[in-house]
Amino acid sequence: MRVAVALQTLTIFLQAVSAGVLLSSSHGELLHGVGARVMYGASMLYVLAAVLAWRPGGGSPRPIAYASGFLVLASAQVVLGIAHVPSVHVPLGVLMFGLSVLVLARQNTGAADGRVLSGGSGPERS
């Protein structure tokens, strides 16, 4: 799960970089288009990882909802990008990056699955 979310976060960040290139170069459109496909694939990988972590691993189904939400947002991003609606496309991309960073941070601290890493004032980690 962590790898899938990290990959998704990285690809969303690279989309922001390629958007800057898009504004300043004729090669930016190709780079941004390829990046969109990679980001969408990373979002699908996140859904797959969430399902695999839930079913065989006995984890919480909540990450499946998060991953599915990201896939819906990624789908909206693709549609808005193709339709050339930057007034929604750009803020949605910023929102997606922020949410992806938040999920990644929660996973790295254990908060996503109910574990707490505060100095002893929470459930014990096993």
Protein Blocks (a to p, Z undefined) as FASTA:
>chain_A
ZZmmmmmmmmmmmmmmmmmmmmmocklmmmmmmmmmmmmmmmmmmmmmmmmmmmmnopaf
klmmmmmmmmmmmmmmmmmmmnopaklmmmmmmmmmmmmmmmmmmmmnopmnopacbehi
acddZZ
